[in-house]
Amino acid sequence: MENMNEYKLRLIQKIIRIDDIKVLLKIEEYISEFEKNNIKNIVSDDTAIYQSKIHFTNEQLKLIKEAEQDIESGNFYTDEEVRKMTEEWLK
């Protein structure tokens, strides 16, 4: 069985692929309702996301900095551009 963080990551990846605003709003509504009803459990949960910390290696920090510079310089493709390039490539 996968651990909790792997499961959360898999859910996040699925949410990222959703392009329907109505679906995203429903997900947000569900999460907000869950948080409202379970706030005591979230606060006392040792694995709560606000308590976890990600420790990056120096190489990862360097790559993040480079990516930020690429974004500032406009050196990136939008999702739509990548999809069009992929469609062309697959023809």
Secondary structure, 3 states (H helix, E strand, C coil): CCCHHHHHHHHHHHHHCCCCHHHHHHHHHHHHHHHHHCHHHHHHCCCCHHHCCCCCCHHHHHHHHHHHHHHHHCCCCCHHHHHHHHHHHHC
